[in-house]
Amino acid sequence: MRTLSDVIILKFTIMAKERQPKVEIPQKADRYAKYLTAPQAADYIGVSNNYLYKLTAGHKVPFYNPTGRKLLFKRTELDAWVEAARVPTDDELIGRVQTEQIKKGGLL
């Protein structure tokens, strides 16, 4: 059996939940969506929203701005942008140096 204080607490809890504004939580990127919103794109490439906006301000990452407000990012272009920043291994660098030396006729 509930006491009067239990009923009052329950009533206030329900009222408080009803008064809370509904906050739209950005959804995770749909794996089949062609374009991503800024929060989805940031999540997709593993950076913060603020850093993604810094990248767009510096035109360092490809994006679309069709409405003048909302930024959109093409998933395939984000993939290409990330893949373009690949850092070669030491063995790959040594191989490049050796190839250049051979082309120039130098000794290794």
Secondary structure, DSSP 8 states (H G I E B T S, - for coil): ---HHHHHHHHHHHHHHHHS----------TT-SEEEHHHHHHHHT--HHHHHHHHHTT-S--B-SSSS--EEEHHHHHHHHHTT----HHHHHHHHHHHHHHTT---
